[in-house]
Amino acid sequence: MGTNKKLRQENLDTLLFDYAECKIEWDEYLSGITALGIQSPSEIEEYKDKAEEARYDYKVSQYQAKY
């Protein structure tokens, strides 16, 4: 994998983790992924689904850790 692709993927992963952990909101996540080249409606929908699933999993794990 090229350096640019690796850096892009790292940035996408960081955005995903930050969104999942509620460190950023949807608007910031969306502007971040579009700045990284994710612009078609189908790609955005795919990334939205991944992000929502990650956020759900994070919240469930936090709940389970509490109880």
C-alpha positions as CSV (number, residue, x, y, z in Angstrom):
1,M,0.0,0.0,0.0
2,G,1.4,3.4,-0.9
3,T,2.2,6.0,1.7
4,N,-0.7,8.3,0.6
5,K,-3.2,5.4,0.7
6,K,-1.9,4.3,4.1
7,L,-2.1,7.9,5.5
8,R,-5.6,8.3,4.1
9,Q,-6.7,5.1,5.7
10,E,-5.2,6.1,9.0
11,N,-7.1,9.4,8.8
12,L,-10.4,7.6,8.0
13,D,-9.8,5.2,10.9
14,T,-9.2,8.1,13.3
15,L,-12.4,9.8,12.2
16,L,-14.3,6.5,12.6
17,F,-12.9,5.9,16.1
18,D,-13.5,9.5,17.2
19,Y,-17.1,9.4,16.0
20,A,-17.7,6.0,17.6
21,E,-16.4,7.3,20.9
22,C,-18.6,10.4,20.6
23,K,-15.6,12.7,20.4
24,I,-16.9,14.3,17.3
25,E,-20.4,14.6,15.8
26,W,-21.8,13.5,12.5
27,D,-21.2,16.9,10.8
28,E,-17.5,16.8,11.7
29,Y,-17.2,13.2,10.6
30,L,-18.9,13.9,7.3
31,S,-16.7,16.9,6.5
32,G,-13.6,14.8,7.4
33,I,-14.5,11.9,5.1
34,T,-15.4,14.2,2.3
35,A,-12.1,16.1,2.7
36,L,-10.4,12.7,2.3
37,G,-12.2,12.0,-1.0
38,I,-15.4,10.2,0.1
39,Q,-18.0,12.1,-1.9
40,S,-20.5,9.9,-3.8
41,P,-23.8,9.4,-2.0
42,S,-23.3,5.6,-1.9
43,E,-19.8,5.9,-0.4
44,I,-21.1,8.4,2.2
45,E,-23.9,6.0,3.1
46,E,-21.5,3.1,3.4
47,Y,-19.2,5.1,5.7
48,K,-22.3,6.3,7.7
49,D,-23.4,2.8,8.3
50,K,-19.9,1.7,9.5
51,A,-19.7,4.8,11.8
52,E,-23.2,4.2,13.3
53,E,-22.4,0.5,13.9
54,A,-19.1,1.4,15.5
55,R,-20.8,4.0,17.7
56,Y,-23.5,1.5,18.7
57,D,-20.8,-1.1,19.6
58,Y,-18.9,1.4,21.6
59,K,-21.9,2.5,23.6
60,V,-22.9,-1.2,24.3
61,S,-19.4,-2.0,25.5
62,Q,-19.4,1.1,27.8
63,Y,-22.7,0.0,29.2
64,Q,-21.5,-3.6,29.7
65,A,-18.4,-2.3,31.4
66,K,-20.5,-0.4,33.9
67,Y,-22.7,-3.3,34.9
